[in-house]
Amino acid sequence: MDPMKNQLIVKIREATRRDVPRLVELMKGLTLTMSKAESDGASTIAEYEKVFEHIERDPNRKLFVAEVEREIVGAADLLIAPNLSHRGLPWAIMENVIVDERMRRKGIARELVRHLMNVAKESGCYKIGLSSDKRRAAAHRLYQSLGFDQYGLSFRIYF
Ligand SMILES: CC(C)(COP(=O)(O)OP(=O)(O)OC[C@H]1O[C@@H](n2cnc3c(N)ncnc32)[C@H](O)[C@@H]1OP(=O)(O)O)[C@@H](O)C(=O)NCCC(=O)NCCS
C-alpha cells in the first residue's frame, strides 16, 4: 500500500535522545527469542539513554524513526561498516525494523527500509543486508517486495 494513496504522511528522521522511552517501548515488539543475558535483568531509561549517546556519537550508526502526525510509529537501525574487501567499499546491515501493531500494512516499513537503502547507497556501500528470524513471514514479504534476494544462511548464538 502506498502511504500517499492513503493520505498518510510518513516522516522519516534520525532519532533523538527524547525518543528513547518510546523507542524502548516499540522495540519490545522485536523479541521473539529471549537470550539469557536479557532475561537476567532489566535496564532503566537512564541506562538506555547512555546507550543512545553511544549510538549518536558513532558516525557509522544511524537509528531512524518513522512519524505519523508527530507520533513515532516505526523504527529501523542501520550500521555502515568500513571494510577492506570489495575494493574497500563499506557494507551496510539493517536491524530492528519495526512498526507499531496499530499502524501496520500502511506502507510505513516500506518507507523506512527504502530510506535505509538510500542512505547506504549514498554512503558508498556495495551492499545492504539483514538477517531475519525464519518465523517472520510478513517481514520476508516486505524485503522481497523491495528487491532483496534471500541469500545464504544466517548463524547465531544467544548469550
Ligand atoms: C514486518 C513489519 C516491519 C512490516 O511493517 P508494515 O509497515 O506493516 O509493512 P508495510 O505496510 O510497509 O508493507 C510493505 C509490504 O510488505 C509486505 N507485508 C507487510 N506485512 C505483511 C503481512 N502481514 N503479510 C503479508 N505481506 C506483508 C507486503 O508486500 C506489503 O505491501 P502491500 O501492503 O502493498 O501488500 C511489521 O509487520 C512488524 O513490525 N513486525 C514485527 C517486527 C518484525 O518482524 N520486524 C522485522 C524484523 S527482520
The ligand as an SDF file (V2000), in Angstrom:
LIG
                    3D

 48 50  0  0  0  0  0  0  0  0999 V2000
    7.4030   -6.5600    9.2280 C   0  0  0  0  0  0  0  0  0  0  0  0
    6.8400   -5.1790    9.5590 C   0  0  0  0  0  0  0  0  0  0  0  0
    8.0130   -4.2570    9.9140 C   0  0  0  0  0  0  0  0  0  0  0  0
    6.0980   -4.6310    8.3360 C   0  0  0  0  0  0  0  0  0  0  0  0
    5.6830   -3.3130    8.6420 O   0  0  0  0  0  0  0  0  0  0  0  0
    4.4860   -2.6160    7.8340 P   0  0  0  0  0  0  0  0  0  0  0  0
    4.6100   -1.1590    7.9960 O   0  0  0  0  0  0  0  0  0  0  0  0
    3.2030   -3.2540    8.2390 O   0  0  0  0  0  0  0  0  0  0  0  0
    4.8290   -3.0540    6.3390 O   0  0  0  0  0  0  0  0  0  0  0  0
    4.3440   -2.2810    5.0150 P   0  0  0  0  0  0  0  0  0  0  0  0
    2.9430   -1.8400    5.2090 O   0  0  0  0  0  0  0  0  0  0  0  0
    5.3500   -1.2710    4.6360 O   0  0  0  0  0  0  0  0  0  0  0  0
    4.3540   -3.4770    3.9770 O   0  0  0  0  0  0  0  0  0  0  0  0
    5.0670   -3.4170    2.7650 C   0  0  0  0  0  0  0  0  0  0  0  0
    4.8980   -4.7440    2.0510 C   0  0  0  0  0  0  0  0  0  0  0  0
    5.4260   -5.8070    2.8460 O   0  0  0  0  0  0  0  0  0  0  0  0
    4.5960   -6.9760    2.7310 C   0  0  0  0  0  0  0  0  0  0  0  0
    3.9260   -7.2250    4.0210 N   0  0  0  0  0  0  0  0  0  0  0  0
    3.9890   -6.4740    5.1520 C   0  0  0  0  0  0  0  0  0  0  0  0
    3.2600   -7.0380    6.1360 N   0  0  0  0  0  0  0  0  0  0  0  0
    2.7170   -8.1630    5.6170 C   0  0  0  0  0  0  0  0  0  0  0  0
    1.8690   -9.1880    6.1450 C   0  0  0  0  0  0  0  0  0  0  0  0
    1.4140   -9.1400    7.4190 N   0  0  0  0  0  0  0  0  0  0  0  0
    1.5160  -10.2070    5.3370 N   0  0  0  0  0  0  0  0  0  0  0  0
    1.9350  -10.2680    4.0650 C   0  0  0  0  0  0  0  0  0  0  0  0
    2.7520   -9.3210    3.4870 N   0  0  0  0  0  0  0  0  0  0  0  0
    3.1330   -8.2940    4.2670 C   0  0  0  0  0  0  0  0  0  0  0  0
    3.5660   -6.6400    1.6590 C   0  0  0  0  0  0  0  0  0  0  0  0
    4.1600   -6.9680    0.4050 O   0  0  0  0  0  0  0  0  0  0  0  0
    3.4470   -5.1410    1.8210 C   0  0  0  0  0  0  0  0  0  0  0  0
    2.9570   -4.4830    0.6840 O   0  0  0  0  0  0  0  0  0  0  0  0
    1.3470   -4.3570    0.4550 P   0  0  0  0  0  0  0  0  0  0  0  0
    0.7460   -3.9230    1.7570 O   0  0  0  0  0  0  0  0  0  0  0  0
    1.2630   -3.3310   -0.6330 O   0  0  0  0  0  0  0  0  0  0  0  0
    0.8990   -5.7340    0.0670 O   0  0  0  0  0  0  0  0  0  0  0  0
    5.8300   -5.2630   10.7500 C   0  0  0  0  0  0  0  0  0  0  0  0
    4.8950   -6.2880   10.4920 O   0  0  0  0  0  0  0  0  0  0  0  0
    6.4860   -5.5070   12.0920 C   0  0  0  0  0  0  0  0  0  0  0  0
    6.8890   -4.5680   12.7750 O   0  0  0  0  0  0  0  0  0  0  0  0
    6.5960   -6.8010   12.5000 N   0  0  0  0  0  0  0  0  0  0  0  0
    7.2080   -7.1590   13.7930 C   0  0  0  0  0  0  0  0  0  0  0  0
    8.6950   -6.9050   13.8210 C   0  0  0  0  0  0  0  0  0  0  0  0
    9.4210   -7.5740   12.6590 C   0  0  0  0  0  0  0  0  0  0  0  0
    9.1060   -8.6810   12.2430 O   0  0  0  0  0  0  0  0  0  0  0  0
   10.4540   -6.8710   12.1690 N   0  0  0  0  0  0  0  0  0  0  0  0
   11.2950   -7.3540   11.1170 C   0  0  0  0  0  0  0  0  0  0  0  0
   12.4950   -7.9670   11.6830 C   0  0  0  0  0  0  0  0  0  0  0  0
   13.5100   -8.7290   10.4210 S   0  0  0  0  0  0  0  0  0  0  0  0
  1  2  1  0
  2  3  1  0
  2  4  1  0
  2 36  1  0
  4  5  1  0
  5  6  1  0
  6  7  2  0
  6  8  1  0
  6  9  1  0
  9 10  1  0
 10 11  2  0
 10 12  1  0
 10 13  1  0
 13 14  1  0
 14 15  1  0
 15 16  1  0
 15 30  1  0
 16 17  1  0
 17 18  1  0
 17 28  1  0
 18 19  1  0
 18 27  1  0
 19 20  2  0
 20 21  1  0
 21 22  1  0
 21 27  2  0
 22 23  1  0
 22 24  2  0
 24 25  1  0
 25 26  2  0
 26 27  1  0
 28 29  1  0
 28 30  1  0
 30 31  1  0
 31 32  1  0
 32 33  2  0
 32 34  1  0
 32 35  1  0
 36 37  1  0
 36 38  1  0
 38 39  2  0
 38 40  1  0
 40 41  1  0
 41 42  1  0
 42 43  1  0
 43 44  2  0
 43 45  1  0
 45 46  1  0
 46 47  1  0
 47 48  1  0
M  END
$$$$
